[in-house]
Amino acid sequence: MRKILFIVLCLFPLLLQAYSSPNVPIDDPVYRKIDKLIAAGLVKDALHSQRPWSRGEIARIISVAMKNRGKMGGPLARDEGTISFQLYIDDLLERLKQEFHEELVDQTFQFHPLDQVQFYYTILDSPFRV
């Protein structure tokens, strides 16, 4: 039993380190590309004030943009400007997918220990009694 506990305690930090992701420098062009995805309305939950982002966070934003782009469908408009903009967004997403391929593959395992937290409390109107 002690050996199993020792092995688990030794491997646990390694597992946590495996899911860490380095930050992308502020001057990296990927931020401008993501800003274009935000301006196109494909991403609504990006936090601008918390840059630099990790590669994992950028991969999450890219996957949200890909899902939202899939919901939009293909270029249905007859306006040439709209079609070229949609093709530009598709090309931008494709380039981002190639750059963050490893992180996008890791998006299949998502661990969210605190997705929802609830607190229950009671307010008493009467004075405290012993």
C-alpha positions as a Python dict, from the first residue, in 0.01 Angstrom:
ca = {
    (1, 'M'): (0, 0, 0),
    (2, 'R'): (284, 237, 84),
    (3, 'K'): (450, 170, -250),
    (4, 'I'): (133, 254, -440),
    (5, 'L'): (87, 573, -242),
    (6, 'F'): (451, 667, -302),
    (7, 'I'): (416, 608, -676),
    (8, 'V'): (96, 812, -695),
    (9, 'L'): (252, 1100, -502),
    (10, 'C'): (557, 1096, -728),
    (11, 'L'): (361, 1082, -1053),
    (12, 'F'): (93, 1337, -964),
    (13, 'P'): (319, 1645, -1011),
    (14, 'L'): (435, 1504, -1344),
    (15, 'L'): (75, 1473, -1460),
    (16, 'L'): (4, 1831, -1361),
    (17, 'Q'): (313, 1951, -1543),
    (18, 'A'): (204, 1763, -1857),
    (19, 'Y'): (-109, 1979, -1881),
    (20, 'S'): (72, 2309, -1837),
    (21, 'S'): (114, 2532, -2137),
    (22, 'P'): (365, 2813, -2195),
    (23, 'N'): (250, 3168, -2253),
    (24, 'V'): (260, 3320, -2600),
    (25, 'P'): (455, 3650, -2609),
    (26, 'I'): (249, 3969, -2632),
    (27, 'D'): (403, 4075, -2964),
    (28, 'D'): (316, 3746, -3137),
    (29, 'P'): (98, 3791, -3451),
    (30, 'V'): (-150, 3531, -3323),
    (31, 'Y'): (-314, 3800, -3106),
    (32, 'R'): (-397, 4008, -3414),
    (33, 'K'): (-541, 3699, -3581),
    (34, 'I'): (-758, 3623, -3279),
    (35, 'D'): (-867, 3987, -3265),
    (36, 'K'): (-990, 3945, -3624),
    (37, 'L'): (-1187, 3635, -3520),
    (38, 'I'): (-1339, 3833, -3232),
    (39, 'A'): (-1427, 4118, -3469),
    (40, 'A'): (-1593, 3866, -3703),
    (41, 'G'): (-1815, 3757, -3413),
    (42, 'L'): (-1680, 3403, -3391),
    (43, 'V'): (-1545, 3441, -3036),
    (44, 'K'): (-1736, 3605, -2755),
    (45, 'D'): (-1557, 3491, -2439),
    (46, 'A'): (-1195, 3598, -2489),
    (47, 'L'): (-1049, 3805, -2206),
    (48, 'H'): (-850, 4094, -2351),
    (49, 'S'): (-719, 4220, -2019),
    (50, 'Q'): (-548, 3896, -1925),
    (51, 'R'): (-282, 3873, -2190),
    (52, 'P'): (-42, 3698, -2243),
    (53, 'W'): (-248, 3388, -2305),
    (54, 'S'): (-120, 3034, -2279),
    (55, 'R'): (-106, 2815, -2587),
    (56, 'G'): (-385, 2608, -2436),
    (57, 'E'): (-611, 2912, -2400),
    (58, 'I'): (-541, 3015, -2759),
    (59, 'A'): (-627, 2661, -2872),
    (60, 'R'): (-954, 2684, -2679),
    (61, 'I'): (-1037, 3014, -2849),
    (62, 'I'): (-956, 2864, -3189),
    (63, 'S'): (-1179, 2563, -3123),
    (64, 'V'): (-1467, 2795, -3020),
    (65, 'A'): (-1416, 2996, -3338),
    (66, 'M'): (-1418, 2679, -3549),
    (67, 'K'): (-1742, 2561, -3387),
    (68, 'N'): (-1906, 2900, -3442),
    (69, 'R'): (-1780, 2913, -3802),
    (70, 'G'): (-1935, 2571, -3860),
    (71, 'K'): (-2269, 2703, -3735),
    (72, 'M'): (-2252, 2994, -3981),
    (73, 'G'): (-2237, 2761, -4278),
    (74, 'G'): (-2077, 2828, -4614),
    (75, 'P'): (-2068, 3153, -4810),
    (76, 'L'): (-2434, 3201, -4902),
    (77, 'A'): (-2424, 3572, -4974),
    (78, 'R'): (-2408, 3697, -5329),
    (79, 'D'): (-2203, 3997, -5227),
    (80, 'E'): (-1840, 3953, -5334),
    (81, 'G'): (-1713, 4135, -5024),
    (82, 'T'): (-1896, 3901, -4789),
    (83, 'I'): (-1775, 3592, -4974),
    (84, 'S'): (-1414, 3712, -4972),
    (85, 'F'): (-1438, 3796, -4600),
    (86, 'Q'): (-1570, 3447, -4522),
    (87, 'L'): (-1294, 3290, -4730),
    (88, 'Y'): (-1040, 3506, -4546),
    (89, 'I'): (-1178, 3386, -4209),
    (90, 'D'): (-1164, 3024, -4329),
    (91, 'D'): (-802, 3071, -4437),
    (92, 'L'): (-718, 3239, -4105),
    (93, 'L'): (-872, 2951, -3909),
    (94, 'E'): (-682, 2699, -4120),
    (95, 'R'): (-349, 2873, -4053),
    (96, 'L'): (-424, 2888, -3680),
    (97, 'K'): (-518, 2518, -3679),
    (98, 'Q'): (-183, 2433, -3835),
    (99, 'E'): (11, 2650, -3589),
    (100, 'F'): (-168, 2515, -3279),
    (101, 'H'): (-224, 2158, -3396),
    (102, 'E'): (-76, 1990, -3085),
    (103, 'E'): (-280, 2200, -2844),
    (104, 'L'): (-600, 2145, -3042),
    (105, 'V'): (-549, 1769, -3020),
    (106, 'D'): (-513, 1804, -2642),
    (107, 'Q'): (-852, 1981, -2625),
    (108, 'T'): (-1022, 1640, -2618),
    (109, 'F'): (-932, 1605, -2249),
    (110, 'Q'): (-1068, 1893, -2049),
    (111, 'F'): (-1052, 1897, -1672),
    (112, 'H'): (-1272, 2160, -1508),
    (113, 'P'): (-1285, 2097, -1134),
    (114, 'L'): (-1478, 2416, -1055),
    (115, 'D'): (-1730, 2462, -1333),
    (116, 'Q'): (-1999, 2540, -1080),
    (117, 'V'): (-1976, 2640, -715),
    (118, 'Q'): (-2273, 2688, -486),
    (119, 'F'): (-2290, 2836, -139),
    (120, 'Y'): (-2587, 2798, 90),
    (121, 'Y'): (-2644, 3034, 380),
    (122, 'T'): (-2913, 3118, 632),
    (123, 'I'): (-3003, 3460, 767),
    (124, 'L'): (-3149, 3470, 1116),
    (125, 'D'): (-3364, 3761, 1231),
    (126, 'S'): (-3360, 3671, 1597),
    (127, 'P'): (-3073, 3753, 1835),
    (128, 'F'): (-2811, 3492, 1904),
    (129, 'R'): (-2892, 3253, 2189),
    (130, 'V'): (-2668, 3023, 2383),
}
